[in-house]
Amino acid sequence: MIDRETAWCLLTEFTQSESLRKHALAVEACMRACSHKLGTGNSDSSGLGLSELGLSQEDLWGIVGLIHDFDYEKYPSLEDHPYKGNEILKERGWPEVITRAVMSHAEYTGVARDTPMEKALFACDELAGFITAVALIKPGKSLAEVDAKSVRKRMKDKAFARKVNRDDIVNGAAALGVDLDEHIAFCIEALQGIAGRLGLDGSAAKAVSPP
C-alpha cells in the first residue's frame, strides 16, 4: 500500500537533514498545487486508474514530490542519484508511474519527461529550492516577503544560491507551457500554505530578535 505516510517514512528513513526534508515538503506542496492546475483526471501516464493505486491525483503528485530526492543524502553522486533510489523503490514494490517520474527529474538519466506530472516535478524542484533561499535572506525570513519580482531579481545574481540551475527553472516552466513569472508566483503561493512547516513564516527571525 503506497500512501503519504509510507512516502514520509521512506523519506525520513534515508534523509536525516532537516533542510533536505524541508525541500521535500516544499516540492510536495508545489506538486499538490500543480495537480489541480495541470492534472489530467483520474488516470496516470501508464493508463492505470488512480483508484487501482489507491491514490487521489493530488496524493500521487504530492508523493512524487516528497520522495524525489529521498536517496540524495546517502547517494549524492551523479553515478548514484537517483539510480540507487530507483532500485530501492522497485525492490519495495513502488509503481512504475512513481519510479519513472523520480528518474525523469534528473536531466542526466535519459528518462524523458512525457507526462504533466513529470514535467511539473522538473519545473518545481529547483524553483522550490530557490524560492526558499530567497525567503531566508529576507529580514523576516518569511515567504510572505517573497514575490515573483524578487525571485527573478535574485536569479540574475549568479553568486546567489549558485548551486541552483537557473536554466532548469526557465526550461521547466517553458516545458509546462506556462509563463515563468506566473509559475514562480504560483509556487510561492503553494509554499506559503506550509510556511510554518518550512520555518519560513517569520518565526525564525523572531527567535533571534533581541528582546
C-alpha positions as CSV (number, residue, x, y, z in Angstrom):
1,M,0.0,0.0,0.0
2,I,1.5,3.3,-1.1
3,D,0.3,6.4,0.7
4,R,1.6,9.7,2.0
5,E,2.6,8.1,5.4
6,T,4.6,5.4,3.6
7,A,6.3,8.1,1.5
8,W,7.1,10.2,4.6
9,C,8.6,7.2,6.3
10,L,10.7,6.4,3.3
11,L,12.0,10.0,3.2
12,T,12.9,10.1,6.9
13,E,14.5,6.6,6.8
14,F,17.1,7.8,4.3
15,T,17.2,11.6,4.9
16,Q,18.2,13.0,8.3
17,S,19.0,16.5,7.1
18,E,16.3,19.0,8.2
19,S,17.0,21.2,5.1
20,L,16.5,18.3,2.7
21,R,13.3,17.2,4.5
22,K,12.0,20.7,4.1
23,H,13.0,20.8,0.5
24,A,10.9,17.6,0.0
25,L,8.0,19.2,1.8
26,A,8.3,22.3,-0.4
27,V,8.3,20.3,-3.7
28,E,5.4,18.2,-2.4
29,A,3.4,21.4,-1.8
30,C,4.1,22.7,-5.3
31,M,3.2,19.4,-6.8
32,R,0.0,19.2,-5.0
33,A,-1.0,22.6,-6.2
34,C,0.1,21.7,-9.8
35,S,-2.0,18.6,-9.7
36,H,-5.2,20.7,-9.6
37,K,-3.9,23.1,-12.3
38,L,-2.3,20.7,-14.7
39,G,-3.7,17.2,-13.8
40,T,-5.3,15.1,-16.4
41,G,-8.1,13.5,-14.4
42,N,-8.3,10.1,-12.8
43,S,-5.5,8.2,-14.6
44,D,-1.8,8.3,-14.7
45,S,0.7,8.2,-17.6
46,S,0.6,4.4,-17.9
47,G,-3.2,4.4,-18.2
48,L,-3.5,2.8,-14.7
49,G,-6.5,4.2,-12.9
50,L,-5.7,6.1,-9.7
51,S,-8.3,4.0,-8.0
52,E,-6.1,1.0,-8.7
53,L,-3.2,2.8,-7.0
54,G,-5.4,3.7,-4.1
55,L,-4.4,7.4,-4.5
56,S,-6.1,10.6,-5.5
57,Q,-4.4,12.6,-8.2
58,E,-3.2,15.2,-5.7
59,D,-1.7,12.5,-3.4
60,L,0.1,10.8,-6.4
61,W,1.7,14.1,-7.5
62,G,2.4,15.1,-3.9
63,I,4.1,11.8,-3.1
64,V,6.3,12.0,-6.2
65,G,7.4,15.5,-5.0
66,L,8.0,14.3,-1.5
67,I,10.3,11.4,-2.3
68,H,12.0,12.6,-5.5
69,D,15.3,13.2,-3.6
70,F,14.9,10.6,-0.8
71,D,18.2,8.9,-1.7
72,Y,20.2,12.0,-2.2
73,E,21.7,12.3,1.3
74,K,23.1,8.7,1.2
75,Y,23.9,8.7,-2.5
76,P,24.6,12.2,-3.7
77,S,26.9,11.5,-6.7
78,L,25.6,11.7,-10.2
79,E,26.5,8.0,-10.6
80,D,24.2,7.0,-7.7
81,H,21.3,9.6,-7.5
82,P,18.5,8.9,-8.4
83,Y,19.6,5.4,-9.6
84,K,20.0,4.0,-6.1
85,G,16.6,5.4,-5.1
86,N,15.0,3.9,-8.2
87,E,16.4,0.4,-7.2
88,I,15.1,0.8,-3.7
89,L,11.7,1.8,-4.9
90,K,11.4,-1.1,-7.3
91,E,12.6,-3.6,-4.6
92,R,9.9,-2.3,-2.3
93,G,7.2,-2.6,-4.9
94,W,6.5,1.0,-5.7
95,P,4.6,1.5,-9.0
96,E,6.3,2.5,-12.2
97,V,4.4,5.7,-12.6
98,I,6.2,6.9,-9.4
99,T,9.7,5.4,-10.1
100,R,9.7,6.7,-13.7
101,A,8.8,10.2,-12.5
102,V,11.6,10.2,-9.9
103,M,14.1,9.1,-12.6
104,S,12.9,11.8,-15.0
105,H,13.6,14.7,-12.7
106,A,17.3,14.4,-13.3
107,E,18.5,15.6,-16.7
108,Y,21.3,13.0,-17.0
109,T,19.2,9.8,-16.6
110,G,18.0,10.0,-20.1
111,V,14.4,9.4,-19.0
112,A,12.2,11.7,-20.9
113,R,9.5,13.8,-19.2
114,D,6.4,12.9,-21.1
115,T,3.6,13.5,-18.7
116,P,2.3,16.6,-16.9
117,M,3.3,15.2,-13.6
118,E,6.9,14.5,-14.7
119,K,7.1,18.0,-16.3
120,A,5.7,19.6,-13.1
121,L,8.3,17.8,-10.9
122,F,11.1,19.2,-13.0
123,A,9.6,22.6,-13.1
124,C,9.0,22.7,-9.3
125,D,12.2,21.1,-8.0
126,E,14.9,23.7,-8.5
127,L,12.4,26.6,-8.2
128,A,11.2,25.5,-4.8
129,G,14.7,25.4,-3.5
130,F,15.4,28.9,-5.0
131,I,12.3,30.4,-3.5
132,T,13.3,29.0,-0.1
133,A,16.7,30.6,-0.5
134,V,15.2,34.0,-1.3
135,A,12.9,33.8,1.7
136,L,15.8,33.0,4.0
137,I,17.6,36.3,3.2
138,K,14.5,38.4,3.8
139,P,14.5,40.4,7.1
140,G,11.7,38.4,8.5
141,K,12.8,35.1,6.9
142,S,9.3,34.7,5.7
143,L,7.6,33.6,2.4
144,A,5.2,36.5,2.9
145,E,8.1,38.8,1.9
146,V,8.8,36.9,-1.4
147,D,7.2,37.7,-4.8
148,A,8.0,36.8,-8.4
149,K,9.9,40.1,-8.9
150,S,12.3,39.4,-6.0
151,V,12.9,35.9,-7.2
152,R,13.6,37.0,-10.8
153,K,16.0,39.6,-9.5
154,R,17.9,37.0,-7.5
155,M,18.0,34.7,-10.5
156,K,20.2,37.3,-12.2
157,D,22.7,37.2,-9.4
158,K,24.9,34.3,-10.2
159,A,26.6,34.4,-6.8
160,F,23.3,33.8,-5.0
161,A,22.3,30.2,-4.5
162,R,24.9,29.3,-7.1
163,K,24.1,25.6,-7.0
164,V,20.6,26.2,-8.3
165,N,20.4,25.7,-12.1
166,R,18.7,28.8,-13.5
167,D,18.2,27.1,-16.9
168,D,16.2,24.3,-15.2
169,I,13.9,26.8,-13.7
170,V,13.4,28.6,-17.1
171,N,13.1,25.4,-19.1
172,G,10.8,23.8,-16.6
173,A,8.2,26.5,-16.9
174,A,8.6,26.5,-20.7
175,A,8.0,22.7,-20.9
176,L,4.8,23.2,-18.9
177,G,3.7,25.9,-21.3
178,V,3.3,28.5,-18.6
179,D,4.7,32.0,-18.1
180,L,7.8,32.0,-15.9
181,D,6.6,34.8,-13.6
182,E,3.2,33.1,-13.3
183,H,4.8,29.8,-12.4
184,I,7.1,31.5,-9.8
185,A,4.1,33.3,-8.2
186,F,2.1,30.0,-8.3
187,C,4.8,28.1,-6.5
188,I,5.3,30.9,-3.9
189,E,1.6,30.7,-3.1
190,A,1.8,26.9,-2.7
191,L,4.8,27.3,-0.3
192,Q,3.1,30.0,1.7
193,G,0.4,27.4,2.6
194,I,3.0,25.4,4.5
195,A,5.3,28.3,5.6
196,G,5.1,27.1,9.2
197,R,6.4,23.6,8.4
198,L,9.2,25.1,6.4
199,G,10.2,27.5,9.1
200,L,9.5,30.4,6.7
201,D,6.6,32.0,8.5
202,G,8.7,34.7,10.2
203,S,9.1,32.7,13.4
204,A,12.8,32.0,12.8
205,A,13.6,35.8,12.6
206,K,11.6,36.4,15.8
207,A,13.5,33.7,17.6
208,V,16.8,35.6,17.0
209,S,15.5,39.1,17.5
210,P,16.8,41.0,20.6
211,P,14.3,41.2,23.5
